[in-house]
Each structure stands twice: as C-alpha cells, then as structure tokens.
Amino acid sequence: MLYSEGDGIIAPVAYSPAWLILSFLLLAVVIASILLVKSLTYRYALRRALAGTVSDLEALKAEFLRATADVSARVAGGECTARRAHQELTGILRMFLLRATGVDVSSGSLAQVLADPRNRPVGEAIAWLYEPDFAADSDRQIEDSLRRVREVIRQWH
C-alpha cells in the first residue's frame, strides 16, 4: 500500500540508483585527485631535492675553491685578519659538507663531523683549523690552512 487517501500517509520516495552510482563516482574522483596531487607534488619535491644535491661534483668543488680564493684575496688585501680567515675556512668546509652530503653540521660538534668515516677528511681539516679559530695568537699560517682546505675539497669523492 503505497498511498492511502484515508490515512494521509505517503510512501517514501524511491531514489534512483543513479544517485548512488553518482556518489561513488564523485568519491572516486576526489580520491583520484588527492592521489594525483600527492604523486605530482612528491615527484616535484623529489626532483627539487635531487637538484639541490650535487650531480656535478666538479662544479661544487669549483664553487668552494672560489670561496677559498676569495678568502685568500681578502687576507692578501688586508681586509681580513688571519683569525677571521680561519673561521671563514671552517665555515666553508662545513657548508661544503652540507652541500656535498646533505648532512648539516653547520653548528654541530667536531665529533659529529668525524662520526661518519666519509666525512673524516673534512673533520680532520676542521680540527686542524680549530686552534687558529679560537686562539688569540696562532703560529699557523693562513697559506697552510688555505692549502689544506683546498686539498680536502679537491680530493673529495
């Protein structure tokens, strides 16, 4: 009994199955959109991250060797003290390690740098630079320090 005039009861409206199908299609489109956006942004982020790492190690080495040349020129020109130059060389080595490996040791301890065997040459050079970095007066020559830093950068694998 769908409709009874005497009772005033109207049977519930039967919804078309098309609405159910449409709702599942809409849900599928929303899920597919979310997955597509995640996939595209992940790929973009991955490409961007890989572009940030050095695919051309020689270009990275050249960039940091130019930075050491800049320090050398400023020392020779009297614009920078030997102590300040040693501090800058330490910073250059730490930044080189970050760009070459992705490991941020810009404010880490020397033990953190030396913890990874691959980073040992950089860590040893930083340790060698510590004395002129912190001492009021050092017998280490800036030319020796520059040579050592350049050697570490050139020999990086």
C-alpha positions in Angstrom: 0.0 0.0 0.0 1.9 3.0 -1.3 -0.6 5.6 -0.8 -3.7 5.6 1.2 -6.1 8.6 0.8 -7.8 7.9 4.0 -4.7 7.8 6.2 -2.7 10.6 4.6 0.4 8.5 4.6 2.7 8.9 1.6 5.3 6.2 1.0 8.9 7.2 0.9 10.2 8.4 -2.3 12.3 5.8 -4.1 15.6 7.3 -5.0 17.0 6.4 -8.3 20.1 4.1 -8.3 21.8 6.8 -10.5 22.4 8.9 -7.3 24.2 6.0 -5.6 26.3 5.5 -8.7 27.0 9.2 -9.0 28.1 9.4 -5.3 30.5 6.6 -5.8 31.9 8.2 -8.9 32.3 11.5 -7.1 34.1 9.8 -4.3 36.4 8.0 -6.7 37.2 11.4 -8.5 38.0 13.0 -5.1 40.3 10.1 -4.1 42.0 10.1 -7.5 42.5 13.8 -7.3 44.1 13.6 -3.9 46.4 10.8 -5.1 47.3 12.6 -8.2 48.2 15.8 -6.4 50.3 13.9 -3.8 52.0 12.0 -6.6 52.8 15.1 -8.6 54.0 17.1 -5.6 56.1 14.2 -4.3 57.8 13.9 -7.7 58.3 17.6 -7.9 59.7 17.7 -4.4 62.0 14.7 -5.1 63.3 16.4 -8.3 63.9 19.6 -6.5 65.7 17.8 -3.6 67.8 15.9 -6.1 68.6 19.1 -7.9 69.7 20.6 -4.6 72.2 17.7 -4.2 75.2 17.9 -6.4 75.1 15.8 -9.5 78.1 17.6 -10.8 80.7 17.3 -8.0 83.3 19.2 -10.0 81.0 22.3 -10.1 80.6 22.1 -6.4 84.3 21.8 -5.8 84.9 24.8 -8.1 82.4 26.9 -6.2 84.0 26.2 -2.9 87.5 26.6 -4.3 86.5 30.1 -5.5 85.3 30.8 -2.0 88.7 29.9 -0.6 90.3 32.1 -3.3 88.1 35.0 -2.1 89.3 34.5 1.5 92.8 34.4 0.3 92.4 37.6 -1.7 90.8 39.4 1.3 93.7 38.3 3.5 96.2 39.5 1.0 94.4 42.8 0.6 94.4 43.3 4.4 90.6 43.2 4.6 90.5 40.2 6.8 92.6 39.0 9.8 94.2 35.6 9.8 91.9 34.5 12.7 88.8 35.7 10.8 90.0 33.9 7.7 90.5 30.6 9.6 86.9 31.0 10.9 85.7 31.5 7.4 87.6 28.5 6.2 85.9 26.4 8.9 82.5 27.7 7.7 83.4 26.9 4.1 84.3 23.3 5.0 81.1 22.9 7.0 79.0 24.3 4.1 80.8 22.2 1.6 80.0 19.1 3.7 76.3 20.1 3.8 76.1 20.6 0.0 78.1 17.5 -0.8 76.4 15.1 1.5 73.2 16.8 2.7 74.4 16.4 6.4 74.0 19.7 8.2 77.0 20.2 10.5 76.9 23.9 10.4 76.5 24.2 14.1 77.4 20.6 15.1 80.4 19.5 17.1 83.6 18.2 15.6 82.7 14.7 16.9 79.5 14.8 14.9 81.6 15.6 11.7 84.1 12.8 12.5 81.3 10.3 13.3 80.8 9.4 9.6 84.0 7.9 8.1 83.3 9.6 4.7 83.4 13.0 6.4 86.7 12.2 8.2 89.0 14.3 5.8 86.7 17.4 6.3 86.6 16.7 10.1 90.3 16.5 10.4 90.8 19.7 8.5 88.2 21.4 10.7 90.1 20.1 13.8 93.3 21.4 12.4 91.7 24.8 11.9 90.3 25.0 15.5 93.5 26.2 17.1 93.8 29.3 14.9 90.0 29.8 15.0 89.9 30.2 18.8 93.5 31.2 19.8 94.3 34.9 20.3 97.6 34.3 18.5 98.5 31.3 16.4 101.6 30.1 14.7 99.6 28.5 11.9 99.9 30.4 8.6 96.8 31.2 6.6 98.6 29.9 3.5 99.0 26.5 5.1 95.4 26.5 6.1 94.2 27.5 2.6 96.3 24.8 1.1 94.9 22.2 3.4 91.3 23.2 2.9 91.8 23.3 -0.9 93.3 19.9 -0.8 90.3 18.5 1.1 87.9 20.0 -1.3 89.8 18.8 -4.4 90.2 15.2 -3.1 86.5 14.9 -2.1 85.0 11.8 -3.7 
